[in-house]
Amino acid sequence: MISRRQFLLSAGTLAFIGLSRSAFGKVTLANLTDSVLAYGSLIPDSNKLLDLPAGFSYRVISQLGDKMDDGLSVPDKADGMGCIALDNERVALVRNHELSPKNIKQAATSIKLHKTPLAYDIFNDGVALPGGTSHIIYNIKEHKKEQEFLSLCGTIRNCSGGITPWGSWLTCEETVADQADGLGKSHGYIFEVPATAKGLVKPEPLVAMGRFNHEAAAVDPHTGIVYLTEDRGDSLFYRFIPNVLGKLSKGGKLQAMAIKSTPQFDTRNWSEAIMPLHTSFDVEWVDLDEPQSPKDDLRVRGHNQGAALFARGEGVHWGNKELYFCCTNGGKKQLGQVMKYQPSEFEGKENESSSPGTMQLFVESEDESLFNFGDNLTVAPNGHLIVCEDQYTDVVDNHLRGVTPSGGVYTFARLNAQTELAGACFSPDGKTLFVNVYSPTKTLAITGPWDSFKG
């Protein structure tokens, strides 16, 4: 027999290091963590959309085709999203739409015909490229949507992004398409959208932050440094040190992470476990030149300079003086990893090498029923991670997974649709979890007894 404390520690700290499914008799590791470290069993949704634990519920606050306040229709492929307070009652949900030119045929008529001088890039007939962001102004006290409108257009494949401490959303293009692909401009940039936008904003690519397959961004509120992920199998992890705090358009320095004293370190663990679980590695940062990378070789040049490799860097989110990001197909079984970075107390300063930041492998999945292709993630008020799965197989079975501060994994929700969940983010008061159903677009507001966790 094992004590309850031993039971909890086993679930929390051994969840991803190859524990046999038979180690506790007939109880699988997935069931063990679900039953001990969770909110309880999932209740089948009568609407067959999202199964949640008892006491939790969701409301659909926006969906594909709804007419917005600007006369346009809600676009498809809702991906990353940020929640930013406007006042004590209202938040702005800034929502990405991961659309490319090939998606225009399936778009609503209002999007197909949308012409505006505020589009970043256009088709030959003057129609705005369909990617961009939309705003939802939501009253968290009265639980209702007050406004909805397009806030950025003319971009491509706006995948994820990140909120800033100064009240904006950084929306990231996951593409490097350019004029050679029949477009009017180069793409692969980050654009900043203020939460206070009242409609379309003037798009300004933040070119100093690099041109690559951008995925997500997280800003250290203490330093203003922006950390960036890249969705490629041989991706790097970047940071951008701005010249002026809170003024990203003023330029800055782009760097890539390297593991100190181990150039070209491979965190992916595809062929061998080079990066053990919960082992901290000191890091250093490599300066990158020519960040606009016309040859799309920024990651190659960075790796040649010693930067570490990551397996499809995806969602990244700031926690308590640390950040977490997903690597979608990292690990021996390529089911996904979660990385944890703790910055130096001298981050971005000349003396940071005296006390370097550290990187560790926080989660590595060996069981697809427990964690499979983590993508967007957020940090909950209780310090847990909420991770959106993004796996597409013959039978799509995506969930919201919870990860405890010790690394234990549990299931919080299950999506009953052949698509993914994306853009998870909490309201400032921690009472509402917003999340997108990718396609057809639906944005959900989830409420319930968040303090009832059985851990």
C-alpha positions in Angstrom: 0.0 0.0 0.0 1.1 3.6 -0.6 0.1 6.6 1.3 -2.1 9.4 -0.2 0.9 11.7 -0.1 3.0 9.1 -2.1 0.1 8.6 -4.4 -0.1 12.3 -5.2 3.6 12.7 -5.6 3.7 9.8 -8.0 1.0 11.3 -10.1 2.6 14.7 -10.1 6.2 13.9 -10.6 6.3 10.7 -12.6 3.6 11.5 -15.1 6.0 11.8 -18.0 9.0 9.6 -17.3 8.0 6.3 -18.6 5.9 4.9 -15.7 4.4 1.6 -16.7 0.7 1.5 -17.3 0.6 -1.6 -15.0 2.5 0.1 -12.1 -0.6 0.5 -10.1 -2.4 -2.7 -11.2 -5.2 -2.1 -13.6 -5.2 1.6 -13.0 -3.7 3.5 -16.0 -1.6 6.5 -15.4 -4.2 8.7 -17.2 -6.9 7.6 -14.9 -4.7 7.9 -11.9 -4.0 11.6 -12.5 -7.5 12.3 -13.7 -9.1 10.8 -10.6 -6.7 12.3 -8.1 -5.6 15.6 -9.5 -8.7 17.0 -11.3 -12.1 18.6 -11.0 -13.9 15.3 -11.3 -15.2 13.2 -14.2 -16.4 14.9 -17.4 -20.1 15.2 -17.9 -21.3 14.6 -21.5 -22.5 17.8 -23.1 -26.2 17.6 -24.2 -25.2 19.9 -27.1 -22.3 17.6 -28.0 -19.8 20.4 -28.1 -17.7 20.5 -24.9 -17.7 18.0 -22.0 -16.8 19.7 -18.7 -16.7 18.6 -15.0 -19.7 18.9 -12.8 -20.5 22.5 -11.9 -18.8 24.0 -15.0 -20.7 25.4 -17.9 -20.0 27.3 -21.1 -21.9 29.8 -23.3 -21.2 30.5 -27.0 -20.6 34.2 -27.2 -19.6 34.4 -30.9 -19.7 32.1 -33.9 -18.9 31.9 -37.6 -21.2 34.0 -39.7 -22.6 36.2 -36.9 -23.0 39.7 -38.1 -20.6 42.0 -36.3 -21.1 45.7 -35.5 -19.1 46.8 -38.5 -21.4 45.0 -40.9 -18.8 42.2 -41.6 -19.4 38.6 -40.6 -17.3 36.7 -38.0 -14.4 35.1 -39.9 -13.4 31.4 -39.6 -10.4 29.7 -38.1 -10.3 31.4 -34.7 -6.9 30.7 -33.2 -4.9 32.5 -30.5 -6.6 35.1 -28.4 -5.9 37.5 -25.6 -8.1 38.9 -22.8 -7.3 42.5 -21.8 -9.2 44.6 -19.2 -10.8 47.8 -20.4 -12.4 48.7 -17.0 -13.8 46.9 -14.0 -16.5 45.2 -16.0 -15.4 45.0 -19.6 -12.6 43.1 -21.3 -11.4 43.1 -24.9 -11.0 39.6 -26.4 -8.6 40.1 -29.3 -9.0 37.0 -31.5 -6.8 35.8 -34.3 -8.1 34.3 -37.6 -5.6 32.0 -39.2 -6.8 32.6 -42.8 -4.8 32.6 -46.0 -5.7 33.6 -49.6 -6.9 30.1 -50.4 -9.6 30.4 -47.7 -11.3 33.4 -49.4 -13.6 31.1 -51.5 -15.2 29.8 -48.3 -15.4 33.2 -46.6 -18.6 35.1 -46.0 -19.6 37.5 -48.8 -18.7 40.5 -46.6 -15.1 39.2 -46.2 -14.8 38.2 -49.9 -15.7 41.8 -50.9 -13.9 43.7 -48.1 -12.0 46.6 -49.4 -10.3 49.1 -47.1 -7.2 51.4 -47.1 -6.4 49.9 -43.7 -5.6 46.5 -45.1 -1.9 45.5 -44.8 -2.0 43.6 -48.1 -4.6 43.1 -50.8 -5.6 40.9 -53.8 -5.2 42.4 -57.3 -8.9 43.5 -57.2 -8.3 45.5 -54.0 -9.9 43.0 -51.6 -8.1 42.7 -48.3 -6.3 39.4 -47.6 -8.5 37.5 -45.1 -6.2 37.1 -42.1 -6.3 39.4 -39.1 -7.9 39.9 -35.8 -11.4 40.6 -34.5 -12.4 42.2 -31.2 -15.1 41.0 -28.8 -16.0 43.5 -26.1 -17.4 41.4 -23.3 -19.0 42.3 -20.0 -17.7 39.8 -17.4 -20.1 41.0 -14.7 -23.2 40.6 -16.8 -21.8 37.7 -18.9 -22.8 39.2 -22.3 -21.2 40.4 -25.5 -21.5 44.2 -26.0 -19.6 44.7 -29.3 -17.8 42.8 -32.0 -15.8 44.1 -35.0 -12.7 43.4 -37.2 -9.6 45.1 -35.8 -6.8 44.1 -38.2 -7.0 42.8 -41.8 -4.8 42.1 -44.8 -2.5 39.7 -43.1 -2.1 35.9 -43.4 -2.3 33.0 -41.0 -2.6 34.9 -37.8 -1.8 32.0 -35.5 -1.2 32.9 -31.9 0.4 35.9 -30.2 0.4 37.4 -26.7 -0.8 40.2 -24.6 1.4 43.1 -23.4 1.5 44.8 -20.0 0.6 48.1 -21.8 -2.7 46.8 -23.0 -2.3 45.4 -26.5 -2.3 42.1 -28.4 0.7 40.9 -30.5 -0.7 39.0 -33.4 1.7 36.7 -35.2 1.8 35.6 -38.8 2.7 31.9 -39.2 4.0 32.2 -42.7 6.9 33.5 -44.8 4.9 34.0 -48.0 5.9 37.0 -50.1 5.8 38.6 -53.6 7.2 35.3 -55.1 3.9 33.7 -53.9 1.8 36.3 -55.8 1.3 38.6 -52.8 1.8 42.4 -52.7 4.1 42.4 -49.7 6.3 40.2 -47.6 4.6 38.4 -44.7 5.8 36.6 -41.5 5.6 39.5 -39.1 4.1 40.5 -35.8 1.5 43.3 -35.6 0.3 45.1 -32.5 -3.4 45.7 -31.9 -4.4 47.9 -29.0 -7.2 46.6 -26.8 -8.8 50.0 -27.0 -9.3 49.8 -30.8 -12.7 50.9 -32.0 -12.4 49.3 -35.4 -9.7 48.6 -37.9 -6.2 49.8 -36.9 -3.4 50.8 -39.2 -1.2 47.7 -39.6 2.5 48.2 -38.9 4.7 45.2 -39.2 7.2 45.0 -36.3 10.1 44.2 -38.6 12.9 44.2 -36.0 11.1 41.3 -34.2 12.0 39.1 -37.2 10.3 37.6 -40.2 9.8 33.8 -39.7 7.0 31.3 -39.0 5.9 33.2 -35.9 3.7 31.4 -33.5 3.3 33.2 -30.1 4.7 35.9 -27.9 5.0 36.5 -24.2 6.2 39.8 -22.5 8.1 39.9 -19.2 6.2 42.6 -17.4 9.3 43.5 -15.4 11.6 44.1 -18.3 9.4 44.5 -21.4 11.5 41.8 -23.1 9.3 39.8 -25.6 9.9 36.0 -26.0 8.9 34.4 -29.3 8.2 30.9 -30.5 8.5 29.5 -34.0 6.4 26.7 -35.5 9.0 24.7 -37.4 10.4 21.3 -36.7 13.9 22.9 -36.3 12.7 26.0 -34.6 14.5 28.4 -32.2 13.3 30.2 -29.1 13.8 33.9 -29.5 13.8 37.1 -27.4 13.4 40.7 -28.4 15.0 43.4 -26.3 13.2 46.7 -27.2 15.1 49.9 -27.5 12.2 51.7 -25.7 10.1 49.9 -23.1 6.6 49.4 -24.4 7.4 50.9 -27.9 8.1 47.9 -30.0 8.0 49.8 -33.3 11.1 51.7 -32.1 13.2 48.6 -32.8 15.5 46.5 -30.7 17.7 43.5 -30.6 16.6 40.0 -31.7 18.4 37.0 -30.1 18.1 33.2 -30.0 18.5 31.0 -26.9 21.5 28.7 -26.6 22.3 26.2 -23.8 25.4 27.5 -22.1 28.6 25.5 -22.9 26.7 23.2 -25.2 26.4 24.8 -28.6 23.6 23.6 -31.0 21.8 21.7 -28.1 18.8 19.6 -29.3 15.9 19.8 -26.8 13.6 17.7 -29.0 14.7 14.3 -27.6 13.6 12.6 -30.9 16.4 10.1 -31.1 17.8 10.2 -27.5 16.9 11.9 -24.2 19.5 14.6 -24.4 17.3 16.9 -22.3 16.2 15.1 -19.1 13.0 16.0 -17.4 13.1 18.7 -14.6 16.8 19.4 -15.1 17.7 23.1 -15.3 20.2 24.2 -17.9 21.9 27.6 -17.9 21.3 29.6 -21.1 22.9 32.3 -23.1 21.6 34.3 -26.0 23.0 34.6 -29.6 22.7 37.9 -31.4 20.9 37.6 -34.8 21.5 39.8 -37.7 19.3 40.5 -40.7 16.1 39.7 -38.8 13.9 40.2 -41.9 15.5 37.1 -43.3 14.6 37.3 -47.0 15.8 33.7 -47.5 13.8 32.4 -44.5 17.1 31.2 -43.0 17.0 32.9 -39.6 16.7 29.7 -37.6 19.4 28.0 -39.7 21.8 30.9 -39.2 21.0 31.0 -35.5 21.5 27.3 -35.0 24.9 27.6 -36.8 25.8 30.2 -34.3 25.0 27.8 -31.4 21.3 28.3 -30.7 19.3 25.3 -29.4 16.7 23.5 -31.4 13.1 23.0 -30.4 10.3 20.9 -31.8 7.7 23.2 -33.2 7.5 26.0 -30.6 3.8 26.9 -30.1 1.9 28.7 -27.4 3.9 30.7 -24.8 2.6 32.4 -21.6 4.0 34.3 -18.7 3.4 32.9 -15.2 4.9 33.9 -11.9 8.4 35.3 -12.9 8.7 32.4 -15.4 7.2 31.4 -18.7 6.0 28.2 -20.3 5.8 27.2 -23.9 4.6 24.1 -25.8 6.7 22.1 -28.3 4.0 20.3 -30.3 5.8 17.2 -31.4 8.8 17.1 -29.0 9.8 13.9 -27.2 10.8 10.4 -28.1 7.2 9.6 -29.1 6.7 13.1 -30.6 3.5 13.6 -28.6 4.6 17.0 -27.2 6.6 18.8 -24.6 6.2 21.8 -22.3 9.3 23.9 -21.6 9.8 26.2 -18.6 12.1 29.2 -18.7 13.1 31.2 -15.6 14.8 34.5 -16.7 18.0 35.8 -15.1 17.6 38.6 -12.5 19.8 40.6 -14.9 17.9 39.5 -18.0 19.0 41.4 -21.1 21.7 43.3 -19.2 25.5 43.1 -19.7 26.0 41.2 -16.4 23.3 38.5 -17.0 26.0 35.9 -17.6 26.9 36.1 -13.9 23.5 34.7 -13.1 22.0 33.2 -16.2 18.4 32.3 -16.9 17.6 28.6 -16.9 15.6 26.3 -19.2 14.1 23.0 -18.2 11.9 20.3 -19.8 8.8 20.5 -17.6 6.5 17.9 -19.4 7.2 15.2 -22.0 4.3 13.0 -23.0 4.7 9.3 -23.6 0.9 8.6 -23.6 -1.4 10.2 -26.2 -4.4 9.6 -24.0 -2.9 11.9 -21.4 -1.3 14.7 -23.5 -1.2 14.9 -27.3 0.2 17.8 -29.3 -0.1 20.7 -26.9 -0.5 24.0 -28.7 -1.9 27.2 -27.1 -1.6 27.5 -23.4 -2.4 29.8 -20.5 -1.6 30.0 -16.8 -4.6 29.7 -14.6 -5.1 31.8 -11.4 -4.1 28.8 -9.3 -0.8 28.4 -11.1 -1.8 25.5 -13.3 -1.4 25.4 -17.0 -4.4 25.0 -19.3 -3.2 23.5 -22.6 -5.2 23.3 -25.8 -4.5 20.1 -27.8 -4.0 20.3 -31.5 -3.8 16.8 -33.0 -5.4 15.9 -36.3 -5.6 12.1 -37.0 -8.2 9.8 -38.4 -10.2 10.3 -35.2 -9.7 13.8 -33.8 -9.9 13.8 -30.0 -8.7 17.1 -28.6 -8.9 18.2 -25.0 -8.1 21.0 -22.6 -5.4 19.5 -20.3 -4.4 20.8 -17.0 -0.8 20.7 -15.7 -0.1 21.2 -12.0 2.9 23.1 -10.7 4.7 19.8 -10.1 4.0 18.5 -13.6 1.0 16.3 -13.0 -1.5 16.2 -15.9 -5.3 16.0 -15.8 -8.2 16.4 -18.3 -10.3 19.5 -17.8 -12.5 19.4 -21.0 -13.1 17.3 -24.1 -14.1 18.8 -27.5 -16.8 16.8 -29.4 -15.9 18.1 -32.8 -13.3 17.3 -35.5 -11.3 20.4 -34.9 -9.1 21.9 -32.2 -9.5 24.2 -29.2 -7.3 27.4 -29.3 -6.8 30.7 -27.6 -7.4 29.8 -24.0 -7.2 32.9 -21.7 -8.6 33.9 -18.4 -10.5 37.1 -17.5 -8.6 39.4 -15.1 -10.7 38.2 -12.2 -9.9 34.6 -12.9 -13.5 33.6 -13.0 -14.0 33.0 -16.8 -11.9 31.0 -19.2 -12.4 32.0 -22.8 -11.5 29.6 -25.5 -12.0 29.2 -29.3 -13.3 26.3 -31.3 -11.0 26.7 -34.3 -13.4 25.9 -37.2 -16.2 26.6 -37.7 -15.4 29.5 -35.4 -17.0 29.5 -32.0 -15.8 31.5 -28.9 -16.8 30.1 -25.6 -16.9 31.6 -22.1 -16.5 28.9 -19.4 -17.4 29.5 -15.8 -17.5 27.2 -12.7 -16.0 26.3 -9.3 -12.3 26.9 -10.2 -11.4 26.6 -6.5 -12.8 23.1 -6.2 -9.6 21.4 -7.5 -9.1 18.0 -5.8 -5.3 18.2 -5.4 
